[in-house]
Amino acid sequence: MDFAFDARTEELRARLLAFMDEYVYPAEAVAEEQRAALASPWDTPAVVEELKAEARRQGLWNLFLPDAGYGAGLTNLQYAPLAEITGRSPHLAPTATNCAAPDTGNMEVLAQFGTEEQKKRWLEPLLAGEIRSAFAMTEPEVASSDATNITTHIERDGDEYVITGRKWYISGAMNPDCAIFIVMGKTDPDGADIRRQQSMVLVPRDTPGVTVQRAMRVFGYEDHSHGGHAEVVFDRVRVPVANLVGEEGGGFAIAQARLGPGRIHHCMRLIGMAERAIELMCRRAVSRTAFGKALAQQGVVQNWIADARVTVEQLRLLVLKTAWLMDTVGNKGAHTEIQAIKIATPRAVVGILDRAIQLHGAGGVSQDFPLAELYASARTLMLADGPDEVHQRSLARRELKKYL
């Protein structure tokens, strides 16, 4: 078994690590200062645009797309260690390299299912980082962990679709650069097959009837990382039938195709968050003294650091195995492993971040360190892309089938 990265991955890792050290980490404090001075908290700080320009100049752009016609042409296995690096600064680095959700998933959907016209109008400016996008699926009135519960109506009226519904926690929707929504709703609510009732349509943000109602907070504060999360109302919104993504009744299948890569991308970045937390723990432990000796000499602190290292090494191997399977046997063949990493990674990283916060004392929950923000992101990912319990249920059923 060869665990070494190939030459291209190593070369990109070296360039990306240098980019992080020289540009991204120094920009973290600058971005916060600039955001505080902006007229709207959802506007993009100037330093973010500077990072994007530099990343594009260096060829560190659209690394997530395996299709060389649109992106870097990397396999999942090649992209995994790069996503891990960007996860060390998850609120800046993915955006700087045009590898941030929800745009990544939306670009994948358009690349795979979009018409030539849809690609030209929406995919091309997304690839260029000129606009942002949002994916509107989750609803406040139903348990959206079961996507068949979605109640938003998409009714055909001649050459148009009429969309009515309420969505929430729509990531990116507060960003003024968000120009397009991919909206999931039901075109055939009475259909016999509950997984063929849903469709996806493209809805430009400025379409009459679209109202971004309010920003949704995360752990009590407004999350600026992806342009905020929003509650969005679609009140008899009309779009051309040509805005349908794929085919009528194909929405559920498209959502599953979108979420496979999305889940592994999140897990890759989560490992980067954990590595950042371990680094901060170690720096804190060797620089602070309590009860007559350095924190690094306290047994409990040593246990936390050792356990964190073991956990990260385990998670990384599982994520890399999953990436390899997705490349070799496809998403369906890697179904069990995709669910396993979705269950294991956020949960374990939340635990590592919790210990790092504890080690930093009051500083751990403050704005002076990135730990509180990292914790909020990691804890949210125990819900995003399907709650852990949904994946546990599905994974258990697959295991039990072997014995029935």
C-alpha positions in Angstrom: 0.0 0.0 0.0 1.3 3.4 -1.0 0.2 6.3 1.1 2.3 8.9 -0.6 0.6 11.7 -2.6 1.4 11.9 -6.3 3.7 14.5 -7.8 0.9 16.9 -8.8 -0.7 16.8 -5.4 2.6 17.4 -3.7 3.3 20.4 -5.9 -0.1 21.9 -5.3 0.1 21.3 -1.6 3.4 23.2 -1.4 2.0 26.1 -3.4 -1.2 26.2 -1.3 0.6 26.0 2.0 2.8 28.9 0.9 -0.3 30.8 -0.1 -1.9 30.2 3.3 1.2 31.4 5.2 1.9 34.4 3.0 -1.7 35.7 2.3 -4.5 33.9 4.0 -3.5 33.8 7.7 -2.4 37.5 7.7 -5.7 38.4 6.1 -7.9 36.9 8.8 -7.6 39.9 11.2 -7.7 42.3 8.2 -11.0 40.8 7.0 -12.6 41.2 10.4 -11.5 44.9 10.6 -12.8 45.6 7.2 -16.1 43.9 7.8 -16.7 46.0 10.9 -16.3 49.1 8.8 -18.6 48.0 5.9 -22.1 49.5 5.5 -23.6 46.0 5.5 -22.1 43.0 7.4 -22.8 40.9 4.3 -20.7 42.9 1.9 -17.4 41.3 0.9 -14.3 42.8 2.5 -11.8 44.1 0.0 -9.1 41.8 1.2 -11.2 38.8 0.1 -11.2 40.0 -3.4 -7.5 40.6 -3.2 -7.0 37.0 -2.1 -9.2 35.7 -4.9 -7.1 37.6 -7.5 -3.9 36.3 -6.0 -5.2 32.7 -5.9 -6.3 32.8 -9.5 -3.0 34.3 -10.5 -1.2 31.4 -8.8 -3.5 28.8 -10.4 -5.0 27.8 -7.1 -8.5 28.2 -8.5 -11.5 25.8 -8.8 -9.5 23.0 -7.4 -12.6 21.0 -6.5 -13.9 20.3 -10.0 -12.7 17.0 -11.5 -13.7 18.1 -15.0 -10.6 19.7 -16.5 -12.8 21.7 -18.8 -14.2 23.6 -15.8 -11.7 23.2 -13.0 -8.3 21.8 -12.1 -9.2 18.3 -13.2 -8.2 16.7 -9.9 -9.5 13.4 -8.6 -11.2 13.3 -5.2 -8.0 11.7 -3.8 -5.8 14.5 -5.2 -8.2 17.2 -3.9 -8.6 15.8 -0.4 -5.3 17.1 1.1 -5.8 20.5 -0.6 -9.3 20.9 0.9 -7.8 19.9 4.3 -5.3 22.8 4.0 -8.1 25.3 3.2 -10.0 24.0 6.1 -7.4 25.5 8.4 -9.0 28.9 7.6 -12.5 27.8 6.5 -14.0 31.3 6.4 -11.4 32.7 4.0 -9.4 30.1 2.1 -12.2 28.2 0.4 -13.7 31.5 -0.9 -10.3 32.8 -1.9 -9.7 29.7 -4.1 -13.4 29.6 -5.4 -13.9 26.3 -3.6 -16.5 27.4 -1.1 -19.9 25.9 -0.5 -22.6 26.3 -1.6 -21.1 27.5 -4.9 -19.1 24.3 -5.3 -22.2 22.0 -5.2 -24.1 24.4 -7.4 -21.3 24.4 -10.0 -21.2 20.6 -9.9 -24.9 20.5 -10.5 -24.8 22.9 -13.5 -21.7 21.2 -15.0 -23.4 17.8 -14.7 -27.1 18.6 -15.4 -27.3 22.1 -16.8 -28.1 23.0 -20.4 -25.6 24.8 -22.5 -27.6 28.0 -22.0 -27.7 27.5 -18.2 -23.9 26.9 -18.2 -23.2 30.0 -20.2 -25.4 32.3 -18.1 -24.7 30.9 -14.6 -21.9 28.4 -14.5 -19.3 30.5 -16.3 -19.6 33.6 -14.0 -19.6 31.2 -11.0 -16.4 29.6 -12.3 -14.9 33.0 -12.7 -15.9 34.1 -9.2 -17.9 37.0 -10.5 -21.1 36.0 -8.8 -22.2 33.8 -5.8 -25.1 31.4 -5.6 -27.4 29.6 -3.1 -29.1 26.2 -2.8 -32.6 26.5 -1.5 -33.9 23.1 -0.1 -34.3 23.3 3.7 -37.7 24.5 5.0 -38.8 25.6 8.5 -42.2 23.9 8.4 -41.1 20.3 7.8 -38.4 17.9 8.8 -36.1 18.6 5.9 -33.7 15.8 6.9 -36.2 13.8 4.8 -36.1 15.6 1.5 -39.4 14.0 0.4 -41.1 16.2 3.0 -40.3 19.4 1.0 -43.6 21.4 0.5 -42.5 24.2 -1.9 -44.8 24.0 -5.0 -43.4 24.3 -8.5 -46.5 24.4 -10.8 -46.3 24.7 -14.6 -48.3 27.4 -16.2 -47.8 27.4 -19.9 -44.2 28.2 -20.6 -43.4 29.1 -17.0 -43.1 27.6 -13.6 -44.8 29.2 -10.7 -42.9 28.7 -7.4 -44.4 29.2 -3.9 -42.7 28.3 -0.7 -40.6 29.3 2.3 -37.0 28.2 2.8 -34.5 28.8 5.5 -30.8 28.5 6.4 -30.1 29.1 2.7 -26.3 29.6 2.8 -25.0 32.5 0.8 -28.4 34.2 0.3 -27.5 37.3 2.3 -24.4 38.0 0.1 -25.3 40.8 -2.3 -23.2 39.0 -4.9 -25.6 36.0 -4.7 -27.3 36.1 -8.2 -28.9 32.7 -8.6 -30.8 30.2 -6.5 -31.2 26.5 -7.3 -34.6 25.9 -5.7 -36.0 22.4 -4.9 -39.7 21.9 -4.8 -42.5 19.5 -5.9 -43.7 19.5 -9.4 -45.8 16.3 -8.8 -46.8 16.3 -5.2 -49.3 13.5 -5.7 -46.9 11.2 -7.6 -46.8 7.6 -6.7 -43.0 7.5 -6.3 -42.1 9.9 -3.5 -38.6 10.3 -4.9 -39.9 11.5 -8.3 -42.1 14.3 -7.0 -39.3 16.9 -6.7 -37.6 19.1 -9.3 -35.0 21.8 -9.3 -35.3 25.1 -11.0 -33.0 28.1 -11.4 -34.4 31.3 -9.9 -32.5 34.6 -10.4 -32.3 36.5 -7.1 -33.9 39.6 -8.7 -37.0 37.7 -9.9 -40.3 39.4 -8.7 -41.7 37.5 -5.7 -38.3 36.5 -4.3 -37.9 38.0 -0.8 -34.8 37.5 1.3 -36.7 37.8 4.6 -34.0 37.8 7.3 -30.6 36.5 8.2 -30.6 33.3 10.3 -28.1 33.3 13.2 -25.8 30.4 14.1 -25.3 29.9 17.8 -26.7 33.4 18.3 -24.5 35.3 16.0 -24.6 36.1 12.3 -22.4 33.8 10.2 -20.6 35.7 7.5 -18.5 32.8 6.3 -20.5 32.0 3.1 -22.4 35.3 2.8 -24.8 34.5 5.7 -27.7 32.1 6.0 -31.2 33.4 5.1 -34.9 32.8 5.3 -36.2 33.2 1.7 -39.8 33.5 0.6 -40.9 32.6 -2.9 -44.3 34.1 -3.5 -45.7 33.0 -6.9 -42.3 33.5 -8.5 -42.4 32.9 -12.2 -39.5 31.6 -14.2 -39.3 30.1 -17.8 -39.6 26.4 -18.1 -36.1 26.5 -19.6 -34.9 27.1 -16.0 -35.6 23.5 -15.1 -32.4 21.7 -14.1 -32.3 18.2 -15.6 -35.8 16.7 -15.9 -39.1 17.0 -14.0 -39.0 14.6 -11.2 -35.2 14.4 -11.1 -34.7 16.8 -8.2 -34.2 14.1 -5.5 -31.6 12.3 -7.6 -29.8 15.5 -8.4 -29.8 16.4 -4.7 -28.1 13.1 -3.9 -25.5 13.6 -6.7 -24.8 17.0 -5.3 -24.5 15.9 -1.7 -22.0 13.1 -2.2 -19.0 15.3 -3.1 -20.3 18.0 -0.7 -20.1 15.6 2.2 -16.6 14.6 1.5 -15.5 18.2 0.9 -16.8 19.2 4.3 -15.0 16.3 6.0 -11.8 17.2 4.2 -12.0 20.7 5.5 -13.0 19.6 9.0 -9.7 17.7 9.3 -7.9 21.0 8.5 -10.0 22.7 11.3 -8.8 19.9 13.7 -5.2 20.4 12.6 -5.5 24.2 13.3 -7.0 23.4 16.7 -4.1 21.0 17.6 -1.6 23.6 16.6 -3.3 26.2 18.8 -3.5 23.7 21.7 0.2 23.0 21.5 1.2 26.7 21.3 -1.0 27.5 24.2 0.2 24.5 26.3 3.9 25.5 26.0 3.3 29.2 26.6 1.1 29.1 29.7 1.9 28.1 33.3 -0.7 27.0 35.9 -0.1 25.7 39.4 3.6 25.9 39.1 4.2 24.2 35.8 3.6 24.6 32.1 0.2 23.4 30.8 2.2 21.1 28.5 3.4 19.3 31.6 -0.2 18.7 32.9 -1.2 15.1 32.3 -4.7 15.9 31.2 -3.4 18.3 28.6 -1.0 15.7 27.2 -3.9 13.3 27.0 -6.0 15.8 25.1 -3.2 16.4 22.6 -2.4 12.8 22.1 -6.0 11.8 21.7 -6.5 14.6 19.1 -3.5 13.4 17.1 -4.7 9.8 17.1 -8.3 10.9 16.1 -7.1 13.1 13.2 -4.9 10.3 11.8 -7.8 7.9 11.9 -10.2 10.3 10.2 -7.7 11.3 7.5 -7.2 7.7 6.5 -11.0 7.1 6.3 -11.6 10.2 4.3 -8.7 9.3 1.9 -10.1 5.8 1.5 -13.5 7.3 0.7 -12.1 9.7 -1.8 -10.2 6.8 -3.5 -13.4 4.7 -3.7 -15.4 7.6 -5.2 -12.7 7.8 -7.9 -12.6 4.1 -8.6 -16.1 2.7 -8.0 -18.2 5.9 -7.9 -20.4 7.5 -5.3 -22.7 4.6 -5.1 -19.8 2.2 -4.5 -18.5 4.5 -1.8 -21.9 4.9 -0.2 -21.1 3.3 3.1 -17.8 5.2 3.5 -19.4 8.5 2.6 -21.9 8.0 5.4 -19.2 6.8 7.8 -17.1 10.0 7.3 -20.2 12.2 7.6 -21.0 10.6 11.0 -17.5 10.3 12.4 -15.7 13.5 11.2 -17.9 16.4 12.5 -18.5 14.6 15.8 -14.8 14.0 16.4 -13.7 17.4 15.3 -16.2 19.1 17.6 -14.6 17.1 20.5 -11.1 18.3 19.5 -12.2 21.9 19.2 -14.0 21.7 22.6 -10.8 20.6 24.3 -8.9 23.3 22.5 -11.4 25.9 23.7 -11.1 24.5 27.3 -7.3 24.8 27.1 -7.6 28.5 26.1 -9.9 29.3 28.9 -11.9 32.5 28.4 -9.8 33.2 25.3 -11.2 30.0 23.7 -14.7 31.5 23.5 -13.6 35.0 22.5 -13.0 36.6 19.1 -9.3 36.7 19.7 -8.8 33.1 18.6 -10.6 31.3 15.8 -11.7 28.4 18.0 -15.2 29.6 18.8 -16.0 30.2 15.1 -14.4 26.9 14.1 -16.5 25.1 16.8 -19.7 26.7 15.4 -18.9 25.6 11.9 -18.0 22.1 12.9 -21.1 21.7 15.1 -23.3 23.0 12.3 -21.9 20.3 10.0 -23.5 17.6 12.3 -26.7 18.9 10.8 -25.8 20.0 7.3 -26.0 17.5 4.4 -28.3 15.4 6.5 -28.1 15.0 10.3 -25.8 12.3 11.6 -28.8 10.3 12.8 -30.1 9.9 9.2 -26.8 8.6 8.1 -26.6 6.2 11.1 -30.0 4.9 10.2 -29.1 4.3 6.6 -25.7 2.8 7.4 -27.2 0.4 10.0 -29.8 -0.8 7.5 -27.1 -1.6 5.0 -25.2 -3.6 7.6 -28.3 -5.4 8.8 -29.2 -6.5 5.2 -26.2 -8.8 5.3 -27.8 -10.9 8.0 -31.4 -10.9 6.8 
